[in-house]
Amino acid sequence: MSSPADEARDFLDRHPDVDSVDLLISDLNGVLRGKRIPRDNLEKAFRDGVNLPASVFALDILGNTIEATGLGLSIGDSDRVCRPVAGSLMPSPWLRDARQAQLLMTMTEADGAPFFADPRQVLARVLERLRRAGLTPVVAVEMEFSLVDRRRDALGMVQPPCSPATGERAAQSQLYSINELDEYAELLEEIHAAARTQQLPLDTALKECAPGQFEINLIHCDDALAACDSAVLLKRLIKGVALHHGFEATFMAKPYGQEAGNGTHVHISLLDEAGNNVFAAEDGAPLGTPQMQHAVAGLLELMPASMALFAPNLNSFRRFQPGLYVPMAPTWGYDNRSVALRIPSGPNAARRIEHRVAGADVNPYLLLATLLGAIDHGLKQRLTPPPAITGNAYDQVAPSLTNSWRQALDLLEQSEPLAEALGADFLAVFLANRRAERDLAMQAVSKLEYDWYLRHV
């Protein structure tokens, strides 16, 4: 019988040059935190786990502990045990001549029970609800990001990159441009090579709307936890490879005020216990089965209350502007990119829902947990959606999703279905963390305010 340390021993035998391993865990913001250990400590980490304070899930984006979460000094800033995620031990080829590796962790109580505030465990909880109903999600994550010049402009602001091929600074959209993919080919090829090394299932890459903006997609997967593991690790990989090439990669939702922002789109279908897609109608109807209608209705009903999870910080809400390809109301339709929930065209067996609301700055585990919780709600309540939108949804439905961070948090706090799905104890931590960060953000006075108001009021 194999032991937990067998994976470590096998890896070290195959990678004798690796001298250290980063132990990584995703916080509420999706920021990877953890420890770096020497290779000699790896087997012990697999066997016994590694202690980290529960307050890792109380940290804001600056890395400060938010005491209002109840995970800091009020509990003595006590430790929990972090356990390895099986199969996630991989080399990090962009770090120190490939002498480093990385291992994803998840937090548990001392007795092995899931720790309630770990986003990965929150997703596992929702998946268990679906499993008991005989359902397995199949998901694919699409991730948009922006390359920016490491040098700031004359005003100290970020600026698009200069092409490695021409030296010209990006200034146009050039959506789906193959020429721009060619110009950044070395960077994109290194991303794909590193992803192969780490066994991350990359699919397509494309040029997106804004200058310097790209999208990389992950292949669909019937393990939602693994799909989110791949998403958080791919984000780290892209950032690391970009630095190698003289750029910074950012997953900010809105790097530039007047350009399209970065989103995270998720494709979801559900399999029954026989492996059949419950969204695929027997007659091939594009709008799917009653189960798909219930799922769509659940997602639409809980969308307003989910905004604080889809848009978790101040910059997130700047993305929701008219005319910049972001849904601003709970809408749905068939093969329609102007809606929040798109039913893509294609084979009936692949019938699925594409969720298009969340920003690139979202925590993937919390995004999937929220979406699957809403789908579960729709199925159990047998909800019915409004008629599907045809044509331009932006011209037909007025914006109704909040672009207020404060209101989004209040709506989330009032949602009983989301509290049931994600856990009321988890939501209390999340809300306290986000409200504290909002309070801190409100203390900052922007350059725009000085430019507009200093001399004129």
C-alpha positions as a Python dict, from the first residue, in 0.01 Angstrom:
ca = {
    (1, 'M'): (0, 0, 0),
    (2, 'S'): (142, 338, -102),
    (3, 'S'): (200, 615, 152),
    (4, 'P'): (147, 991, 107),
    (5, 'A'): (524, 1038, 88),
    (6, 'D'): (558, 809, -216),
    (7, 'E'): (464, 1096, -450),
    (8, 'A'): (740, 1309, -296),
    (9, 'R'): (1005, 1035, -320),
    (10, 'D'): (916, 957, -679),
    (11, 'F'): (929, 1327, -775),
    (12, 'L'): (1266, 1383, -608),
    (13, 'D'): (1409, 1075, -780),
    (14, 'R'): (1297, 1210, -1119),
    (15, 'H'): (1415, 1567, -1045),
    (16, 'P'): (1751, 1543, -867),
    (17, 'D'): (1834, 1908, -948),
    (18, 'V'): (1535, 2051, -760),
    (19, 'D'): (1664, 2204, -437),
    (20, 'S'): (1352, 2373, -296),
    (21, 'V'): (974, 2352, -316),
    (22, 'D'): (715, 2628, -279),
    (23, 'L'): (412, 2519, -77),
    (24, 'L'): (121, 2724, -210),
    (25, 'I'): (-230, 2796, -82),
    (26, 'S'): (-486, 3032, -236),
    (27, 'D'): (-619, 3306, -5),
    (28, 'L'): (-958, 3480, -37),
    (29, 'N'): (-825, 3705, -315),
    (30, 'G'): (-677, 3413, -507),
    (31, 'V'): (-327, 3527, -407),
    (32, 'L'): (-94, 3231, -358),
    (33, 'R'): (74, 3236, -18),
    (34, 'G'): (275, 2975, 172),
    (35, 'K'): (627, 2861, 252),
    (36, 'R'): (945, 2758, 70),
    (37, 'I'): (1108, 2439, 199),
    (38, 'P'): (1430, 2256, 108),
    (39, 'R'): (1390, 1931, -84),
    (40, 'D'): (1489, 1729, 222),
    (41, 'N'): (1170, 1844, 398),
    (42, 'L'): (933, 1744, 117),
    (43, 'E'): (858, 1390, 237),
    (44, 'K'): (775, 1521, 585),
    (45, 'A'): (538, 1778, 431),
    (46, 'F'): (354, 1497, 252),
    (47, 'R'): (347, 1275, 558),
    (48, 'D'): (261, 1526, 831),
    (49, 'G'): (140, 1834, 648),
    (50, 'V'): (266, 2187, 714),
    (51, 'N'): (129, 2435, 967),
    (52, 'L'): (5, 2775, 857),
    (53, 'P'): (-209, 3017, 1060),
    (54, 'A'): (-580, 3024, 992),
    (55, 'S'): (-532, 3397, 947),
    (56, 'V'): (-396, 3334, 596),
    (57, 'F'): (-767, 3356, 504),
    (58, 'A'): (-803, 3684, 693),
    (59, 'L'): (-547, 3866, 476),
    (60, 'D'): (-647, 4157, 253),
    (61, 'I'): (-476, 4231, -78),
    (62, 'L'): (-192, 4406, 108),
    (63, 'G'): (-126, 4100, 323),
    (64, 'N'): (-265, 4257, 640),
    (65, 'T'): (-470, 4048, 882),
    (66, 'I'): (-830, 4168, 909),
    (67, 'E'): (-914, 4103, 1272),
    (68, 'A'): (-1289, 4143, 1211),
    (69, 'T'): (-1282, 3802, 1036),
    (70, 'G'): (-1229, 3634, 1373),
    (71, 'L'): (-930, 3442, 1237),
    (72, 'G'): (-654, 3656, 1387),
    (73, 'L'): (-552, 3737, 1743),
    (74, 'S'): (-898, 3661, 1884),
    (75, 'I'): (-814, 3291, 1835),
    (76, 'G'): (-448, 3343, 1922),
    (77, 'D'): (-350, 3351, 1553),
    (78, 'S'): (-350, 2973, 1581),
    (79, 'D'): (-228, 2725, 1321),
    (80, 'R'): (-411, 2474, 1108),
    (81, 'V'): (-265, 2187, 905),
    (82, 'C'): (-214, 2227, 531),
    (83, 'R'): (-213, 1904, 329),
    (84, 'P'): (-76, 1850, -23),
    (85, 'V'): (-313, 1837, -318),
    (86, 'A'): (-235, 1506, -485),
    (87, 'G'): (-83, 1539, -830),
    (88, 'S'): (8, 1908, -796),
    (89, 'L'): (381, 1861, -724),
    (90, 'M'): (552, 1996, -1037),
    (91, 'P'): (872, 2177, -1143),
    (92, 'S'): (856, 2555, -1182),
    (93, 'P'): (1061, 2588, -1501),
    (94, 'W'): (1071, 2970, -1507),
    (95, 'L'): (1231, 2993, -1157),
    (96, 'R'): (1606, 2979, -1090),
    (97, 'D'): (1702, 2762, -1384),
    (98, 'A'): (1431, 2507, -1304),
    (99, 'R'): (1579, 2417, -962),
    (100, 'Q'): (1252, 2496, -788),
    (101, 'A'): (924, 2311, -772),
    (102, 'Q'): (579, 2389, -635),
    (103, 'L'): (308, 2202, -447),
    (104, 'L'): (-51, 2314, -396),
    (105, 'M'): (-190, 2280, -45),
    (106, 'T'): (-534, 2290, 119),
    (107, 'M'): (-610, 2366, 485),
    (108, 'T'): (-769, 2125, 733),
    (109, 'E'): (-844, 2110, 1102),
    (110, 'A'): (-613, 1902, 1321),
    (111, 'D'): (-850, 1605, 1290),
    (112, 'G'): (-844, 1624, 909),
    (113, 'A'): (-1183, 1794, 869),
    (114, 'P'): (-1196, 2065, 600),
    (115, 'F'): (-1117, 2417, 724),
    (116, 'F'): (-1429, 2622, 657),
    (117, 'A'): (-1254, 2938, 535),
    (118, 'D'): (-1033, 2773, 270),
    (119, 'P'): (-1187, 2862, -71),
    (120, 'R'): (-1084, 2523, -209),
    (121, 'Q'): (-1276, 2353, 71),
    (122, 'V'): (-1575, 2580, 5),
    (123, 'L'): (-1585, 2450, -353),
    (124, 'A'): (-1545, 2091, -229),
    (125, 'R'): (-1853, 2144, -9),
    (126, 'V'): (-2067, 2254, -305),
    (127, 'L'): (-1940, 1965, -518),
    (128, 'E'): (-2046, 1723, -247),
    (129, 'R'): (-2400, 1865, -262),
    (130, 'L'): (-2409, 1796, -637),
    (131, 'R'): (-2253, 1452, -595),
    (132, 'R'): (-2532, 1353, -358),
    (133, 'A'): (-2776, 1451, -634),
    (134, 'G'): (-2589, 1223, -877),
    (135, 'L'): (-2436, 1513, -1075),
    (136, 'T'): (-2079, 1584, -1185),
    (137, 'P'): (-1989, 1927, -1328),
    (138, 'V'): (-1773, 1955, -1638),
    (139, 'V'): (-1605, 2296, -1646),
    (140, 'A'): (-1366, 2494, -1862),
    (141, 'V'): (-1207, 2823, -1754),
    (142, 'E'): (-1113, 3104, -1993),
    (143, 'M'): (-867, 3360, -1853),
    (144, 'E'): (-799, 3708, -1989),
    (145, 'F'): (-492, 3909, -1889),
    (146, 'S'): (-296, 4216, -1995),
    (147, 'L'): (73, 4247, -2066),
    (148, 'V'): (204, 4585, -1952),
    (149, 'D'): (537, 4760, -1989),
    (150, 'R'): (748, 4732, -1673),
    (151, 'R'): (827, 5102, -1720),
    (152, 'R'): (551, 5345, -1622),
    (153, 'D'): (456, 5646, -1833),
    (154, 'A'): (543, 6007, -1752),
    (155, 'L'): (258, 6024, -1502),
    (156, 'G'): (360, 5703, -1330),
    (157, 'M'): (71, 5507, -1485),
    (158, 'V'): (82, 5165, -1650),
    (159, 'Q'): (112, 5152, -2028),
    (160, 'P'): (73, 4881, -2292),
    (161, 'P'): (384, 4686, -2394),
    (162, 'C'): (613, 4743, -2689),
    (163, 'S'): (604, 4464, -2946),
    (164, 'P'): (908, 4232, -2922),
    (165, 'A'): (904, 4218, -3304),
    (166, 'T'): (856, 4583, -3403),
    (167, 'G'): (935, 4782, -3090),
    (168, 'E'): (609, 4975, -3138),
    (169, 'R'): (386, 5031, -2837),
    (170, 'A'): (49, 4855, -2860),
    (171, 'A'): (-228, 5108, -2919),
    (172, 'Q'): (-501, 4920, -3106),
    (173, 'S'): (-751, 4649, -3027),
    (174, 'Q'): (-658, 4402, -3304),
    (175, 'L'): (-905, 4141, -3174),
    (176, 'Y'): (-818, 3786, -3291),
    (177, 'S'): (-503, 3918, -3463),
    (178, 'I'): (-271, 3635, -3569),
    (179, 'N'): (3, 3890, -3642),
    (180, 'E'): (6, 3996, -3275),
    (181, 'L'): (21, 3632, -3166),
    (182, 'D'): (325, 3600, -3394),
    (183, 'E'): (486, 3911, -3244),
    (184, 'Y'): (455, 3765, -2893),
    (185, 'A'): (520, 3408, -3007),
    (186, 'E'): (827, 3347, -2789),
    (187, 'L'): (643, 3447, -2473),
    (188, 'L'): (331, 3246, -2561),
    (189, 'E'): (540, 2942, -2657),
    (190, 'E'): (722, 2954, -2323),
    (191, 'I'): (387, 2974, -2143),
    (192, 'H'): (270, 2663, -2328),
    (193, 'A'): (599, 2480, -2267),
    (194, 'A'): (588, 2556, -1894),
    (195, 'A'): (223, 2449, -1883),
    (196, 'R'): (315, 2116, -2043),
    (197, 'T'): (587, 2069, -1781),
    (198, 'Q'): (330, 2133, -1508),
    (199, 'Q'): (64, 1922, -1682),
    (200, 'L'): (-177, 2214, -1703),
    (201, 'P'): (-433, 2142, -1977),
    (202, 'L'): (-401, 2450, -2198),
    (203, 'D'): (-627, 2484, -2502),
    (204, 'T'): (-629, 2794, -2722),
    (205, 'A'): (-464, 3136, -2701),
    (206, 'L'): (-600, 3446, -2870),
    (207, 'K'): (-554, 3822, -2892),
    (208, 'E'): (-828, 4004, -2701),
    (209, 'C'): (-986, 4349, -2736),
    (210, 'A'): (-757, 4588, -2549),
    (211, 'P'): (-395, 4673, -2638),
    (212, 'G'): (-165, 4407, -2494),
    (213, 'Q'): (-462, 4192, -2387),
    (214, 'F'): (-466, 3815, -2442),
    (215, 'E'): (-680, 3516, -2348),
    (216, 'I'): (-565, 3163, -2267),
    (217, 'N'): (-819, 2885, -2223),
    (218, 'L'): (-802, 2563, -2026),
    (219, 'I'): (-948, 2239, -2165),
    (220, 'H'): (-1275, 2124, -2011),
    (221, 'C'): (-1244, 1895, -1711),
    (222, 'D'): (-1485, 1676, -1513),
    (223, 'D'): (-1301, 1757, -1188),
    (224, 'A'): (-1397, 2112, -1087),
    (225, 'L'): (-1137, 2123, -809),
    (226, 'A'): (-863, 2028, -1056),
    (227, 'A'): (-993, 2286, -1305),
    (228, 'C'): (-959, 2561, -1043),
    (229, 'D'): (-619, 2430, -932),
    (230, 'S'): (-507, 2466, -1294),
    (231, 'A'): (-647, 2820, -1314),
    (232, 'V'): (-467, 2951, -1004),
    (233, 'L'): (-141, 2782, -1104),
    (234, 'L'): (-166, 2909, -1463),
    (235, 'K'): (-199, 3263, -1333),
    (236, 'R'): (129, 3222, -1141),
    (237, 'L'): (295, 3069, -1446),
    (238, 'I'): (188, 3350, -1681),
    (239, 'K'): (314, 3616, -1441),
    (240, 'G'): (649, 3438, -1403),
    (241, 'V'): (706, 3383, -1774),
    (242, 'A'): (607, 3742, -1855),
    (243, 'L'): (881, 3874, -1626),
    (244, 'H'): (1131, 3658, -1815),
    (245, 'H'): (1038, 3848, -2129),
    (246, 'G'): (1054, 4194, -1977),
    (247, 'F'): (680, 4243, -1923),
    (248, 'E'): (441, 4233, -1634),
    (249, 'A'): (123, 4028, -1669),
    (250, 'T'): (-176, 4156, -1476),
    (251, 'F'): (-513, 4000, -1408),
    (252, 'M'): (-658, 4330, -1287),
    (253, 'A'): (-1018, 4356, -1403),
    (254, 'K'): (-965, 4707, -1543),
    (255, 'P'): (-605, 4814, -1612),
    (256, 'Y'): (-715, 5099, -1845),
    (257, 'G'): (-1026, 5306, -1783),
    (258, 'Q'): (-1138, 5341, -2146),
    (259, 'E'): (-1049, 4993, -2273),
    (260, 'A'): (-1222, 4658, -2229),
    (261, 'G'): (-1135, 4488, -1902),
    (262, 'N'): (-1013, 4138, -1819),
    (263, 'G'): (-1274, 3873, -1746),
    (264, 'T'): (-1295, 3509, -1643),
    (265, 'H'): (-1548, 3309, -1844),
    (266, 'V'): (-1655, 2965, -1727),
    (267, 'H'): (-1826, 2692, -1932),
    (268, 'I'): (-2036, 2447, -1729),
    (269, 'S'): (-2232, 2132, -1807),
    (270, 'L'): (-2354, 1855, -1577),
    (271, 'L'): (-2319, 1478, -1617),
    (272, 'D'): (-2555, 1228, -1459),
    (273, 'E'): (-2436, 902, -1302),
    (274, 'A'): (-2436, 733, -1644),
    (275, 'G'): (-2211, 1006, -1788),
    (276, 'N'): (-2484, 1175, -1991),
    (277, 'N'): (-2497, 1553, -2026),
    (278, 'V'): (-2823, 1651, -1854),
    (279, 'F'): (-2826, 1982, -2047),
    (280, 'A'): (-2841, 1807, -2388),
    (281, 'A'): (-3197, 1770, -2516),
    (282, 'E'): (-3280, 1447, -2700),
    (283, 'D'): (-3413, 1646, -2998),
    (284, 'G'): (-3100, 1865, -3004),
    (285, 'A'): (-3292, 2180, -2911),
    (286, 'P'): (-3032, 2457, -2868),
    (287, 'L'): (-3186, 2585, -2545),
    (288, 'G'): (-3142, 2245, -2385),
    (289, 'T'): (-3341, 2044, -2135),
    (290, 'P'): (-3565, 2146, -1845),
    (291, 'Q'): (-3262, 2085, -1618),
    (292, 'M'): (-3063, 2340, -1818),
    (293, 'Q'): (-3350, 2588, -1794),
    (294, 'H'): (-3358, 2539, -1415),
    (295, 'A'): (-2980, 2587, -1399),
    (296, 'V'): (-2996, 2907, -1604),
    (297, 'A'): (-3277, 3038, -1385),
    (298, 'G'): (-3079, 2968, -1068),
    (299, 'L'): (-2776, 3152, -1205),
    (300, 'L'): (-2991, 3449, -1309),
    (301, 'E'): (-3178, 3467, -977),
    (302, 'L'): (-2862, 3467, -764),
    (303, 'M'): (-2651, 3680, -1000),
    (304, 'P'): (-2720, 4016, -825),
    (305, 'A'): (-2632, 3870, -484),
    (306, 'S'): (-2319, 3706, -631),
    (307, 'M'): (-2161, 4027, -757),
    (308, 'A'): (-1932, 4068, -454),
    (309, 'L'): (-1781, 3729, -539),
    (310, 'F'): (-1758, 3799, -913),
    (311, 'A'): (-1613, 4148, -852),
    (312, 'P'): (-1413, 4121, -528),
    (313, 'N'): (-1231, 4456, -512),
    (314, 'L'): (-1243, 4827, -594),
    (315, 'N'): (-1095, 4791, -943),
    (316, 'S'): (-1334, 4504, -1025),
    (317, 'F'): (-1633, 4737, -1051),
    (318, 'R'): (-1464, 4973, -1298),
    (319, 'R'): (-1501, 4694, -1556),
    (320, 'F'): (-1881, 4729, -1563),
    (321, 'Q'): (-1918, 5009, -1817),
    (322, 'P'): (-2151, 5038, -2119),
    (323, 'G'): (-2009, 4947, -2460),
    (324, 'L'): (-1709, 4751, -2333),
    (325, 'Y'): (-1828, 4391, -2375),
    (326, 'V'): (-1926, 4317, -2015),
    (327, 'P'): (-2273, 4199, -1906),
    (328, 'M'): (-2454, 4452, -1690),
    (329, 'A'): (-2786, 4270, -1633),
    (330, 'P'): (-2895, 3908, -1565),
    (331, 'T'): (-2964, 3797, -1924),
    (332, 'W'): (-2924, 3479, -2125),
    (333, 'G'): (-2946, 3358, -2483),
    (334, 'Y'): (-2828, 3115, -2748),
    (335, 'D'): (-2494, 3187, -2920),
    (336, 'N'): (-2515, 3551, -2807),
    (337, 'R'): (-2210, 3732, -2665),
    (338, 'S'): (-2411, 4030, -2544),
    (339, 'V'): (-2571, 3831, -2259),
    (340, 'A'): (-2449, 3726, -1915),
    (341, 'L'): (-2521, 3355, -1971),
    (342, 'R'): (-2448, 3233, -2323),
    (343, 'I'): (-2551, 2891, -2454),
    (344, 'P'): (-2274, 2827, -2709),
    (345, 'S'): (-2349, 2665, -3044),
    (346, 'G'): (-2194, 2330, -3126),
    (347, 'P'): (-2268, 1960, -3085),
    (348, 'N'): (-2572, 1874, -2876),
    (349, 'A'): (-2364, 1642, -2656),
    (350, 'A'): (-2152, 1944, -2557),
    (351, 'R'): (-2449, 2166, -2459),
    (352, 'R'): (-2334, 2396, -2178),
    (353, 'I'): (-2372, 2734, -2011),
    (354, 'E'): (-2102, 3001, -2047),
    (355, 'H'): (-2094, 3246, -1755),
    (356, 'R'): (-1947, 3580, -1869),
    (357, 'V'): (-1976, 3815, -1570),
    (358, 'A'): (-1673, 3762, -1342),
    (359, 'G'): (-1350, 3957, -1366),
    (360, 'A'): (-1004, 3810, -1413),
    (361, 'D'): (-928, 3909, -1054),
    (362, 'V'): (-1181, 3659, -917),
    (363, 'N'): (-1082, 3369, -692),
    (364, 'P'): (-1150, 3067, -921),
    (365, 'Y'): (-1257, 2838, -634),
    (366, 'L'): (-1510, 3091, -506),
    (367, 'L'): (-1633, 3164, -858),
    (368, 'L'): (-1703, 2796, -930),
    (369, 'A'): (-1853, 2740, -585),
    (370, 'T'): (-2090, 3033, -640),
    (371, 'L'): (-2193, 2924, -991),
    (372, 'L'): (-2247, 2561, -895),
    (373, 'G'): (-2434, 2665, -581),
    (374, 'A'): (-2665, 2879, -796),
    (375, 'I'): (-2718, 2592, -1041),
    (376, 'D'): (-2797, 2357, -753),
    (377, 'H'): (-3047, 2615, -622),
    (378, 'G'): (-3216, 2640, -961),
    (379, 'L'): (-3241, 2263, -999),
    (380, 'K'): (-3382, 2204, -652),
    (381, 'Q'): (-3634, 2486, -678),
    (382, 'R'): (-3722, 2400, -1042),
    (383, 'L'): (-3689, 2765, -1136),
    (384, 'T'): (-3793, 2892, -1478),
    (385, 'P'): (-3591, 3158, -1662),
    (386, 'P'): (-3741, 3447, -1862),
    (387, 'P'): (-3739, 3417, -2242),
    (388, 'A'): (-3393, 3400, -2399),
    (389, 'I'): (-3262, 3721, -2552),
    (390, 'T'): (-3212, 3742, -2928),
    (391, 'G'): (-3016, 4028, -3074),
    (392, 'N'): (-2822, 4289, -2877),
    (393, 'A'): (-2906, 4249, -2509),
    (394, 'Y'): (-2738, 4580, -2426),
    (395, 'D'): (-3008, 4762, -2630),
    (396, 'Q'): (-3297, 4561, -2481),
    (397, 'V'): (-3227, 4531, -2108),
    (398, 'A'): (-3127, 4820, -1882),
    (399, 'P'): (-2822, 4770, -1657),
    (400, 'S'): (-2928, 4634, -1320),
    (401, 'L'): (-2625, 4451, -1177),
    (402, 'T'): (-2476, 4678, -915),
    (403, 'N'): (-2149, 4857, -979),
    (404, 'S'): (-2127, 4954, -611),
    (405, 'W'): (-1886, 4752, -399),
    (406, 'R'): (-2077, 4839, -85),
    (407, 'Q'): (-2415, 4741, -226),
    (408, 'A'): (-2273, 4417, -364),
    (409, 'L'): (-2152, 4317, -17),
    (410, 'D'): (-2491, 4404, 134),
    (411, 'L'): (-2672, 4194, -129),
    (412, 'L'): (-2443, 3899, -62),
    (413, 'E'): (-2502, 3923, 312),
    (414, 'Q'): (-2879, 3904, 255),
    (415, 'S'): (-2869, 3594, 32),
    (416, 'E'): (-2989, 3283, 214),
    (417, 'P'): (-2927, 3047, -83),
    (418, 'L'): (-2562, 3156, -109),
    (419, 'A'): (-2514, 3129, 267),
    (420, 'E'): (-2651, 2776, 249),
    (421, 'A'): (-2429, 2680, -45),
    (422, 'L'): (-2102, 2845, 62),
    (423, 'G'): (-2150, 2830, 439),
    (424, 'A'): (-2266, 3114, 660),
    (425, 'D'): (-1942, 3095, 859),
    (426, 'F'): (-1736, 3134, 542),
    (427, 'L'): (-1947, 3427, 419),
    (428, 'A'): (-1899, 3605, 752),
    (429, 'V'): (-1521, 3585, 703),
    (430, 'F'): (-1542, 3694, 339),
    (431, 'L'): (-1770, 3990, 412),
    (432, 'A'): (-1556, 4113, 702),
    (433, 'N'): (-1243, 4088, 489),
    (434, 'R'): (-1389, 4270, 189),
    (435, 'R'): (-1556, 4542, 397),
    (436, 'A'): (-1230, 4618, 576),
    (437, 'E'): (-1046, 4646, 243),
    (438, 'R'): (-1320, 4875, 109),
    (439, 'D'): (-1292, 5099, 416),
    (440, 'L'): (-917, 5124, 357),
    (441, 'A'): (-965, 5201, -13),
    (442, 'M'): (-1207, 5482, 71),
    (443, 'Q'): (-929, 5657, 265),
    (444, 'A'): (-721, 5700, -52),
    (445, 'V'): (-765, 6019, -256),
    (446, 'S'): (-699, 5970, -629),
    (447, 'K'): (-508, 6195, -868),
    (448, 'L'): (-832, 6249, -1059),
    (449, 'E'): (-995, 6401, -750),
    (450, 'Y'): (-710, 6647, -710),
    (451, 'D'): (-723, 6733, -1083),
    (452, 'W'): (-1099, 6789, -1079),
    (453, 'Y'): (-1171, 6935, -739),
    (454, 'L'): (-863, 7081, -568),
    (455, 'R'): (-887, 7426, -729),
    (456, 'H'): (-1248, 7427, -845),
    (457, 'V'): (-1463, 7369, -538),
}
